[in-house]
Amino acid sequence: MIAIIKNVIEEGPGSIESYLKEKSIPYRIFEAQKDDFPKNIDDYDTLIIMGGPMGVYEMDKYPYLVSVAHIIEEAISKDKKVLGICLGAQLIAHVLGSRVYKGYTEEIGWLEIELTDQGLEDQLMFSLAKNPFSGNMDNSFKVFHWHGDTFDLPLNTIHLAKSKLYEHQAFRYGIKVYAFQFHIEVTKNLIESWFEDHPLRDKILKDLELFNNEYSIRAKNFYDKFFKSLDL
């Protein structure tokens, strides 16, 4: 059973949910903004934490983030699989003792990440980096970004990926905890919703037509590896 925590209504699990439905993997979505949380983390094998526009440093303004952080801490301590996306990744970094802070610029759109040497050795990152059309390993490839915050790399983690704007794009803690600053879960519906009134809407949607097919396959390949032991 998988617990998916949404930090805001608009940022749902997208292609993650589609994959879980396709594979008949049971899951439940929790709405943190409505104080809806897993009552017992022991009921779940995996915890997924989605994104949100707020910052980890704004917990006084968004106190439910404190509860989300406590759940992440408990899941990690109990050796659960954990995947954090954007704000979810920043919350994992926070739980592991690192500073999360506002970056010097926003990173928005389809931009490249580059795997580190350790990222190239990680089997799950390999599944994401493998070109779905050529079969070759792409050291760098486009992913979807929308964030203005960043974080210091936590101690005892494996740095997996970076971009031109931000050094810390992905990391792993132990063998079960993955944190992605970028949005692996994006779908056309999500992007259309997020950018409804945004000045970059036309460019984002044009690029979506170029990159979404390849990106969807990359994401599915990652899910195949990450959820492998849970496939029913």
C-alpha atoms as an extended CHARMM CRD file, in Angstrom:
* protein
*
       232  EXT
         1         1  MET       CA              0.0000000000        0.0000000000        0.0000000000  PROA      1               0.0000000000
         2         2  ILE       CA              1.3020000000        3.4470000000       -0.9400000000  PROA      2               0.0000000000
         3         3  ALA       CA              0.6370000000        6.7250000000        0.8640000000  PROA      3               0.0000000000
         4         4  ILE       CA              0.7410000000        9.8380000000       -1.3390000000  PROA      4               0.0000000000
         5         5  ILE       CA              0.7590000000       13.1740000000        0.4870000000  PROA      5               0.0000000000
         6         6  LYS       CA             -0.2800000000       16.2620000000       -1.4570000000  PROA      6               0.0000000000
         7         7  ASN       CA              0.8660000000       19.5550000000        0.0080000000  PROA      7               0.0000000000
         8         8  VAL       CA             -1.5510000000       21.5930000000       -2.1150000000  PROA      8               0.0000000000
         9         9  ILE       CA             -4.6900000000       20.5430000000       -3.9800000000  PROA      9               0.0000000000
        10        10  GLU       CA             -3.2650000000       21.5040000000       -7.3950000000  PROA      10              0.0000000000
        11        11  GLU       CA             -0.1290000000       19.3550000000       -7.2320000000  PROA      11              0.0000000000
        12        12  GLY       CA             -1.3690000000       15.8120000000       -7.6060000000  PROA      12              0.0000000000
        13        13  PRO       CA              0.5330000000       12.6150000000       -8.3650000000  PROA      13              0.0000000000
        14        14  GLY       CA             -0.0560000000       12.7690000000      -12.1320000000  PROA      14              0.0000000000
        15        15  SER       CA              1.7360000000        9.9720000000      -13.9580000000  PROA      15              0.0000000000
        16        16  ILE       CA              2.5360000000        8.2640000000      -10.6490000000  PROA      16              0.0000000000
        17        17  GLU       CA             -1.1480000000        7.6910000000      -10.0300000000  PROA      17              0.0000000000
        18        18  SER       CA             -1.6700000000        6.5370000000      -13.6290000000  PROA      18              0.0000000000
        19        19  TYR       CA              1.1240000000        3.9970000000      -13.2030000000  PROA      19              0.0000000000
        20        20  LEU       CA             -0.2400000000        2.6690000000       -9.9160000000  PROA      20              0.0000000000
        21        21  LYS       CA             -3.6810000000        2.2270000000      -11.4580000000  PROA      21              0.0000000000
        22        22  GLU       CA             -2.2110000000        0.4530000000      -14.4890000000  PROA      22              0.0000000000
        23        23  LYS       CA             -0.2840000000       -1.9530000000      -12.2640000000  PROA      23              0.0000000000
        24        24  SER       CA             -3.1620000000       -2.4050000000       -9.7800000000  PROA      24              0.0000000000
        25        25  ILE       CA             -0.9470000000       -1.2350000000       -6.9280000000  PROA      25              0.0000000000
        26        26  PRO       CA             -3.1170000000        0.0080000000       -4.0330000000  PROA      26              0.0000000000
        27        27  TYR       CA             -2.6120000000        3.5730000000       -2.8700000000  PROA      27              0.0000000000
        28        28  ARG       CA             -4.2840000000        6.3530000000       -0.9310000000  PROA      28              0.0000000000
        29        29  ILE       CA             -3.9690000000       10.0960000000       -1.4560000000  PROA      29              0.0000000000
        30        30  PHE       CA             -3.8500000000       12.3940000000        1.5820000000  PROA      30              0.0000000000
        31        31  GLU       CA             -4.5640000000       16.1440000000        1.4740000000  PROA      31              0.0000000000
        32        32  ALA       CA             -2.1550000000       17.7670000000        3.9290000000  PROA      32              0.0000000000
        33        33  GLN       CA             -3.7960000000       21.1900000000        3.5390000000  PROA      33              0.0000000000
        34        34  LYS       CA             -6.9480000000       19.6610000000        4.9910000000  PROA      34              0.0000000000
        35        35  ASP       CA             -5.0280000000       18.0340000000        7.8710000000  PROA      35              0.0000000000
        36        36  ASP       CA             -5.5230000000       14.6470000000        6.2140000000  PROA      36              0.0000000000
        37        37  PHE       CA             -2.5670000000       12.3690000000        7.0340000000  PROA      37              0.0000000000
        38        38  PRO       CA             -1.8230000000        8.6470000000        7.3280000000  PROA      38              0.0000000000
        39        39  LYS       CA             -2.9120000000        7.5440000000       10.7890000000  PROA      39              0.0000000000
        40        40  ASN       CA             -0.3210000000        4.7710000000       10.9580000000  PROA      40              0.0000000000
        41        41  ILE       CA              2.6820000000        4.7240000000        8.6340000000  PROA      41              0.0000000000
        42        42  ASP       CA              3.0740000000        1.0170000000        9.3650000000  PROA      42              0.0000000000
        43        43  ASP       CA              0.0720000000        0.4310000000        7.0890000000  PROA      43              0.0000000000
        44        44  TYR       CA              2.1430000000        1.5610000000        4.1000000000  PROA      44              0.0000000000
        45        45  ASP       CA              5.2040000000        0.2480000000        2.2940000000  PROA      45              0.0000000000
        46        46  THR       CA              5.9520000000        3.4950000000        0.4850000000  PROA      46              0.0000000000
        47        47  LEU       CA              5.5390000000        7.2150000000        1.1030000000  PROA      47              0.0000000000
        48        48  ILE       CA              5.4110000000        9.7620000000       -1.7240000000  PROA      48              0.0000000000
        49        49  ILE       CA              5.4600000000       13.5010000000       -1.0020000000  PROA      49              0.0000000000
        50        50  MET       CA              4.3820000000       15.8760000000       -3.7290000000  PROA      50              0.0000000000
        51        51  GLY       CA              5.2760000000       19.5090000000       -4.4250000000  PROA      51              0.0000000000
        52        52  GLY       CA              3.8730000000       22.8840000000       -3.4810000000  PROA      52              0.0000000000
        53        53  PRO       CA              4.6150000000       26.6000000000       -3.9380000000  PROA      53              0.0000000000
        54        54  MET       CA              5.4930000000       27.2800000000       -0.2960000000  PROA      54              0.0000000000
        55        55  GLY       CA              8.9160000000       26.9600000000        1.2870000000  PROA      55              0.0000000000
        56        56  VAL       CA             10.1020000000       24.6080000000        4.0120000000  PROA      56              0.0000000000
        57        57  TYR       CA             11.2140000000       27.7550000000        5.8650000000  PROA      57              0.0000000000
        58        58  GLU       CA              7.5470000000       28.8710000000        6.0020000000  PROA      58              0.0000000000
        59        59  MET       CA              6.3510000000       26.2190000000        8.4430000000  PROA      59              0.0000000000
        60        60  ASP       CA              5.0480000000       28.9220000000       10.7630000000  PROA      60              0.0000000000
        61        61  LYS       CA              2.7370000000       30.0330000000        7.9340000000  PROA      61              0.0000000000
        62        62  TYR       CA              1.9060000000       26.4750000000        6.8390000000  PROA      62              0.0000000000
        63        63  PRO       CA              2.0020000000       24.4460000000       10.0730000000  PROA      63              0.0000000000
        64        64  TYR       CA              0.7770000000       21.2690000000        8.3940000000  PROA      64              0.0000000000
        65        65  LEU       CA              4.2510000000       21.0060000000        6.8220000000  PROA      65              0.0000000000
        66        66  VAL       CA              5.5250000000       20.1690000000       10.3240000000  PROA      66              0.0000000000
        67        67  SER       CA              3.2420000000       17.1170000000       10.3250000000  PROA      67              0.0000000000
        68        68  VAL       CA              4.4270000000       16.1240000000        6.8390000000  PROA      68              0.0000000000
        69        69  ALA       CA              8.0490000000       16.3680000000        8.0080000000  PROA      69              0.0000000000
        70        70  HSD       CA              7.3040000000       14.1700000000       11.0320000000  PROA      70              0.0000000000
        71        71  ILE       CA              5.7220000000       11.5310000000        8.7860000000  PROA      71              0.0000000000
        72        72  ILE       CA              8.7490000000       11.5740000000        6.4780000000  PROA      72              0.0000000000
        73        73  GLU       CA             11.0600000000       11.1850000000        9.4760000000  PROA      73              0.0000000000
        74        74  GLU       CA              9.0420000000        8.2370000000       10.7570000000  PROA      74              0.0000000000
        75        75  ALA       CA              8.9110000000        6.5770000000        7.3230000000  PROA      75              0.0000000000
        76        76  ILE       CA             12.6820000000        6.8480000000        6.9230000000  PROA      76              0.0000000000
        77        77  SER       CA             13.3120000000        5.5420000000       10.4410000000  PROA      77              0.0000000000
        78        78  LYS       CA             11.1010000000        2.5350000000        9.6820000000  PROA      78              0.0000000000
        79        79  ASP       CA             12.9380000000        1.7620000000        6.4370000000  PROA      79              0.0000000000
        80        80  LYS       CA             10.0400000000        2.5910000000        4.1180000000  PROA      80              0.0000000000
        81        81  LYS       CA             10.4730000000        3.5030000000        0.4810000000  PROA      81              0.0000000000
        82        82  VAL       CA             10.2340000000        7.2810000000        0.1720000000  PROA      82              0.0000000000
        83        83  LEU       CA             10.0540000000        9.5130000000       -2.8930000000  PROA      83              0.0000000000
        84        84  GLY       CA              9.9720000000       13.2950000000       -2.5600000000  PROA      84              0.0000000000
        85        85  ILE       CA              9.2330000000       15.6070000000       -5.4750000000  PROA      85              0.0000000000
        86        86  CYS       CA             10.1080000000       19.3240000000       -5.4940000000  PROA      86              0.0000000000
        87        87  LEU       CA              8.8130000000       20.5410000000       -2.0960000000  PROA      87              0.0000000000
        88        88  GLY       CA              8.7500000000       16.8620000000       -1.1160000000  PROA      88              0.0000000000
        89        89  ALA       CA             12.4720000000       16.6180000000       -1.8750000000  PROA      89              0.0000000000
        90        90  GLN       CA             13.1360000000       19.7930000000        0.1060000000  PROA      90              0.0000000000
        91        91  LEU       CA             11.2230000000       18.3610000000        3.0640000000  PROA      91              0.0000000000
        92        92  ILE       CA             13.3570000000       15.2050000000        2.9340000000  PROA      92              0.0000000000
        93        93  ALA       CA             16.5000000000       17.3700000000        2.9050000000  PROA      93              0.0000000000
        94        94  HSD       CA             15.1310000000       19.2800000000        5.9130000000  PROA      94              0.0000000000
        95        95  VAL       CA             14.3490000000       16.0710000000        7.8210000000  PROA      95              0.0000000000
        96        96  LEU       CA             17.8870000000       14.8680000000        7.1450000000  PROA      96              0.0000000000
        97        97  GLY       CA             19.2880000000       18.0300000000        8.6900000000  PROA      97              0.0000000000
        98        98  SER       CA             20.0250000000       20.2680000000        5.7160000000  PROA      98              0.0000000000
        99        99  ARG       CA             19.2100000000       23.9040000000        5.1030000000  PROA      99              0.0000000000
       100       100  VAL       CA             16.4410000000       24.6920000000        2.5990000000  PROA      100             0.0000000000
       101       101  TYR       CA             16.4060000000       28.2440000000        1.2570000000  PROA      101             0.0000000000
       102       102  LYS       CA             15.3030000000       30.5380000000       -1.5490000000  PROA      102             0.0000000000
       103       103  GLY       CA             17.5010000000       30.2410000000       -4.6280000000  PROA      103             0.0000000000
       104       104  TYR       CA             18.8180000000       33.1010000000       -6.7070000000  PROA      104             0.0000000000
       105       105  THR       CA             16.3950000000       32.4990000000       -9.5910000000  PROA      105             0.0000000000
       106       106  GLU       CA             13.4380000000       30.3780000000      -10.6170000000  PROA      106             0.0000000000
       107       107  GLU       CA             14.0110000000       27.2720000000      -12.7070000000  PROA      107             0.0000000000
       108       108  ILE       CA             10.9520000000       26.7680000000      -14.9070000000  PROA      108             0.0000000000
       109       109  GLY       CA             10.3030000000       24.5630000000      -17.9220000000  PROA      109             0.0000000000
       110       110  TRP       CA             11.9520000000       21.7030000000      -19.7830000000  PROA      110             0.0000000000
       111       111  LEU       CA             15.6120000000       21.9970000000      -18.8630000000  PROA      111             0.0000000000
       112       112  GLU       CA             18.4530000000       19.5130000000      -18.6950000000  PROA      112             0.0000000000
       113       113  ILE       CA             19.7940000000       17.7370000000      -15.6690000000  PROA      113             0.0000000000
       114       114  GLU       CA             23.1400000000       15.9620000000      -15.7070000000  PROA      114             0.0000000000
       115       115  LEU       CA             23.8110000000       12.8160000000      -13.7430000000  PROA      115             0.0000000000
       116       116  THR       CA             26.7820000000       12.8200000000      -11.4040000000  PROA      116             0.0000000000
       117       117  ASP       CA             29.2870000000        9.9670000000      -11.4680000000  PROA      117             0.0000000000
       118       118  GLN       CA             27.3790000000        8.3590000000       -8.6070000000  PROA      118             0.0000000000
       119       119  GLY       CA             24.1170000000        9.0120000000      -10.4170000000  PROA      119             0.0000000000
       120       120  LEU       CA             25.4470000000        7.0620000000      -13.3790000000  PROA      120             0.0000000000
       121       121  GLU       CA             25.9800000000        4.0930000000      -11.0640000000  PROA      121             0.0000000000
       122       122  ASP       CA             22.4830000000        4.2060000000       -9.5490000000  PROA      122             0.0000000000
       123       123  GLN       CA             20.1640000000        1.6190000000      -11.1170000000  PROA      123             0.0000000000
       124       124  LEU       CA             17.0230000000        3.7070000000      -10.7150000000  PROA      124             0.0000000000
       125       125  MET       CA             18.6400000000        6.7920000000      -12.1910000000  PROA      125             0.0000000000
       126       126  PHE       CA             19.9550000000        4.6160000000      -15.0120000000  PROA      126             0.0000000000
       127       127  SER       CA             16.3620000000        3.6260000000      -15.8040000000  PROA      127             0.0000000000
       128       128  LEU       CA             15.4060000000        7.3100000000      -15.9880000000  PROA      128             0.0000000000
       129       129  ALA       CA             18.4470000000        8.2680000000      -18.0500000000  PROA      129             0.0000000000
       130       130  LYS       CA             18.2050000000        5.4540000000      -20.5840000000  PROA      130             0.0000000000
       131       131  ASN       CA             17.0000000000        6.9230000000      -23.8690000000  PROA      131             0.0000000000
       132       132  PRO       CA             13.6950000000        5.1900000000      -24.6720000000  PROA      132             0.0000000000
       133       133  PHE       CA             14.2620000000        5.4590000000      -28.4340000000  PROA      133             0.0000000000
       134       134  SER       CA             17.9790000000        4.8170000000      -28.9230000000  PROA      134             0.0000000000
       135       135  GLY       CA             18.5260000000        2.6370000000      -25.8600000000  PROA      135             0.0000000000
       136       136  ASN       CA             21.6520000000        4.6510000000      -25.0780000000  PROA      136             0.0000000000
       137       137  MET       CA             22.4820000000        6.0510000000      -21.6700000000  PROA      137             0.0000000000
       138       138  ASP       CA             21.9900000000        9.8390000000      -21.6740000000  PROA      138             0.0000000000
       139       139  ASN       CA             24.3050000000       11.5380000000      -19.1830000000  PROA      139             0.0000000000
       140       140  SER       CA             22.0660000000       14.5880000000      -19.4960000000  PROA      140             0.0000000000
       141       141  PHE       CA             18.4160000000       14.8750000000      -20.5110000000  PROA      141             0.0000000000
       142       142  LYS       CA             15.4640000000       17.2140000000      -20.1560000000  PROA      142             0.0000000000
       143       143  VAL       CA             13.1340000000       17.1000000000      -17.1680000000  PROA      143             0.0000000000
       144       144  PHE       CA             10.3810000000       19.4460000000      -16.0540000000  PROA      144             0.0000000000
       145       145  HSD       CA             11.2190000000       22.1020000000      -13.4620000000  PROA      145             0.0000000000
       146       146  TRP       CA              9.2380000000       24.6450000000      -11.5030000000  PROA      146             0.0000000000
       147       147  HSD       CA             10.9180000000       25.8380000000       -8.3320000000  PROA      147             0.0000000000
       148       148  GLY       CA             12.6990000000       28.7930000000       -6.8050000000  PROA      148             0.0000000000
       149       149  ASP       CA             14.0410000000       27.1200000000       -3.6630000000  PROA      149             0.0000000000
       150       150  THR       CA             17.0200000000       24.8490000000       -3.2190000000  PROA      150             0.0000000000
       151       151  PHE       CA             18.7950000000       22.9650000000       -0.4390000000  PROA      151             0.0000000000
       152       152  ASP       CA             22.2010000000       21.8830000000        0.7880000000  PROA      152             0.0000000000
       153       153  LEU       CA             22.9930000000       18.2370000000        0.1760000000  PROA      153             0.0000000000
       154       154  PRO       CA             22.3010000000       16.2940000000        3.3910000000  PROA      154             0.0000000000
       155       155  LEU       CA             25.1260000000       14.3650000000        5.0480000000  PROA      155             0.0000000000
       156       156  ASN       CA             25.4380000000       10.6830000000        4.1870000000  PROA      156             0.0000000000
       157       157  THR       CA             23.4530000000       11.0050000000        0.9610000000  PROA      157             0.0000000000
       158       158  ILE       CA             24.3770000000       10.2140000000       -2.6190000000  PROA      158             0.0000000000
       159       159  HSD       CA             24.3040000000       13.1820000000       -4.9950000000  PROA      159             0.0000000000
       160       160  LEU       CA             22.6080000000       11.9150000000       -8.1650000000  PROA      160             0.0000000000
       161       161  ALA       CA             21.9900000000       14.8580000000      -10.5030000000  PROA      161             0.0000000000
       162       162  LYS       CA             22.5940000000       18.5710000000      -11.0750000000  PROA      162             0.0000000000
       163       163  SER       CA             21.5990000000       21.3010000000      -13.5180000000  PROA      163             0.0000000000
       164       164  LYS       CA             23.2390000000       24.4760000000      -14.8120000000  PROA      164             0.0000000000
       165       165  LEU       CA             21.2570000000       26.6050000000      -12.3790000000  PROA      165             0.0000000000
       166       166  TYR       CA             21.1840000000       24.3610000000       -9.3140000000  PROA      166             0.0000000000
       167       167  GLU       CA             23.7430000000       21.8220000000       -8.1730000000  PROA      167             0.0000000000
       168       168  HSD       CA             21.3460000000       19.6860000000       -6.1230000000  PROA      168             0.0000000000
       169       169  GLN       CA             18.6600000000       18.2050000000       -8.3660000000  PROA      169             0.0000000000
       170       170  ALA       CA             18.4450000000       14.6820000000       -6.9790000000  PROA      170             0.0000000000
       171       171  PHE       CA             19.8630000000       12.6210000000       -4.1420000000  PROA      171             0.0000000000
       172       172  ARG       CA             19.4440000000        9.2430000000       -2.4930000000  PROA      172             0.0000000000
       173       173  TYR       CA             19.5560000000        8.3810000000        1.1850000000  PROA      173             0.0000000000
       174       174  GLY       CA             20.3180000000        4.7540000000        1.9640000000  PROA      174             0.0000000000
       175       175  ILE       CA             18.8500000000        2.5480000000       -0.7480000000  PROA      175             0.0000000000
       176       176  LYS       CA             15.1470000000        3.3970000000       -0.4160000000  PROA      176             0.0000000000
       177       177  VAL       CA             14.8610000000        7.1850000000       -0.1980000000  PROA      177             0.0000000000
       178       178  TYR       CA             14.9310000000        9.3060000000       -3.3680000000  PROA      178             0.0000000000
       179       179  ALA       CA             14.5220000000       13.0750000000       -3.6020000000  PROA      179             0.0000000000
       180       180  PHE       CA             13.9260000000       14.8560000000       -6.9300000000  PROA      180             0.0000000000
       181       181  GLN       CA             13.8930000000       18.6410000000       -7.2210000000  PROA      181             0.0000000000
       182       182  PHE       CA             12.3060000000       18.2720000000      -10.6770000000  PROA      182             0.0000000000
       183       183  HSD       CA              8.7880000000       17.0390000000      -11.4750000000  PROA      183             0.0000000000
       184       184  ILE       CA              8.8700000000       13.4680000000      -12.7320000000  PROA      184             0.0000000000
       185       185  GLU       CA              5.0840000000       13.1890000000      -12.3740000000  PROA      185             0.0000000000
       186       186  VAL       CA              3.9670000000       15.8680000000      -14.8460000000  PROA      186             0.0000000000
       187       187  THR       CA              1.2140000000       15.1740000000      -17.3660000000  PROA      187             0.0000000000
       188       188  LYS       CA             -0.4230000000       17.3860000000      -19.9600000000  PROA      188             0.0000000000
       189       189  ASN       CA             -3.4080000000       17.9470000000      -17.6860000000  PROA      189             0.0000000000
       190       190  LEU       CA             -1.2360000000       19.0070000000      -14.7670000000  PROA      190             0.0000000000
       191       191  ILE       CA              0.8210000000       21.4280000000      -16.8280000000  PROA      191             0.0000000000
       192       192  GLU       CA             -2.2420000000       22.9740000000      -18.4510000000  PROA      192             0.0000000000
       193       193  SER       CA             -3.7070000000       23.5180000000      -14.9980000000  PROA      193             0.0000000000
       194       194  TRP       CA             -0.5290000000       24.9230000000      -13.4480000000  PROA      194             0.0000000000
       195       195  PHE       CA              0.1520000000       27.3750000000      -16.2880000000  PROA      195             0.0000000000
       196       196  GLU       CA             -3.4230000000       28.4720000000      -16.9710000000  PROA      196             0.0000000000
       197       197  ASP       CA             -2.6200000000       32.1690000000      -16.4410000000  PROA      197             0.0000000000
       198       198  HSD       CA              1.1810000000       32.0550000000      -16.5870000000  PROA      198             0.0000000000
       199       199  PRO       CA              3.1060000000       34.1970000000      -19.1260000000  PROA      199             0.0000000000
       200       200  LEU       CA              5.1830000000       31.1510000000      -20.1200000000  PROA      200             0.0000000000
       201       201  ARG       CA              2.0840000000       29.0630000000      -20.9000000000  PROA      201             0.0000000000
       202       202  ASP       CA              2.4810000000       29.0240000000      -24.6960000000  PROA      202             0.0000000000
       203       203  LYS       CA              6.1680000000       28.0790000000      -24.6090000000  PROA      203             0.0000000000
       204       204  ILE       CA              5.6340000000       25.4440000000      -21.9220000000  PROA      204             0.0000000000
       205       205  LEU       CA              2.7940000000       23.8040000000      -23.8950000000  PROA      205             0.0000000000
       206       206  LYS       CA              4.7870000000       23.9430000000      -27.1440000000  PROA      206             0.0000000000
       207       207  ASP       CA              7.7450000000       22.2510000000      -25.4460000000  PROA      207             0.0000000000
       208       208  LEU       CA              5.3530000000       19.7410000000      -23.9050000000  PROA      208             0.0000000000
       209       209  GLU       CA              4.5020000000       18.4700000000      -27.3830000000  PROA      209             0.0000000000
       210       210  LEU       CA              8.2170000000       18.0160000000      -28.0860000000  PROA      210             0.0000000000
       211       211  PHE       CA              9.3220000000       16.3170000000      -24.8850000000  PROA      211             0.0000000000
       212       212  ASN       CA              6.3290000000       14.7360000000      -23.1610000000  PROA      212             0.0000000000
       213       213  ASN       CA              6.2960000000       11.3900000000      -24.9790000000  PROA      213             0.0000000000
       214       214  GLU       CA              9.9530000000       10.6820000000      -24.2310000000  PROA      214             0.0000000000
       215       215  TYR       CA              9.6440000000       11.9910000000      -20.6800000000  PROA      215             0.0000000000
       216       216  SER       CA              6.5910000000        9.8430000000      -19.9540000000  PROA      216             0.0000000000
       217       217  ILE       CA              8.5150000000        6.7330000000      -20.9630000000  PROA      217             0.0000000000
       218       218  ARG       CA             11.5140000000        7.7290000000      -18.8510000000  PROA      218             0.0000000000
       219       219  ALA       CA              9.2160000000        8.2480000000      -15.8600000000  PROA      219             0.0000000000
       220       220  LYS       CA              7.5050000000        4.8970000000      -16.3860000000  PROA      220             0.0000000000
       221       221  ASN       CA             10.8910000000        3.1600000000      -16.5310000000  PROA      221             0.0000000000
       222       222  PHE       CA             11.8020000000        4.7520000000      -13.2170000000  PROA      222             0.0000000000
       223       223  TYR       CA              8.4960000000        3.6870000000      -11.6850000000  PROA      223             0.0000000000
       224       224  ASP       CA              9.1000000000        0.1300000000      -12.8880000000  PROA      224             0.0000000000
       225       225  LYS       CA             12.2540000000        0.0370000000      -10.7740000000  PROA      225             0.0000000000
       226       226  PHE       CA             11.0500000000        2.0470000000       -7.7860000000  PROA      226             0.0000000000
       227       227  PHE       CA              7.7610000000        0.1490000000       -7.3440000000  PROA      227             0.0000000000
       228       228  LYS       CA              9.1270000000       -3.2160000000       -8.4750000000  PROA      228             0.0000000000
       229       229  SER       CA              8.6450000000       -5.0860000000       -5.1880000000  PROA      229             0.0000000000
       230       230  LEU       CA              5.1080000000       -3.6890000000       -4.8750000000  PROA      230             0.0000000000
       231       231  ASP       CA              3.8550000000       -4.7560000000       -8.3060000000  PROA      231             0.0000000000
       232       232  LEU       CA              0.8980000000       -7.0350000000       -7.6580000000  PROA      232             0.0000000000
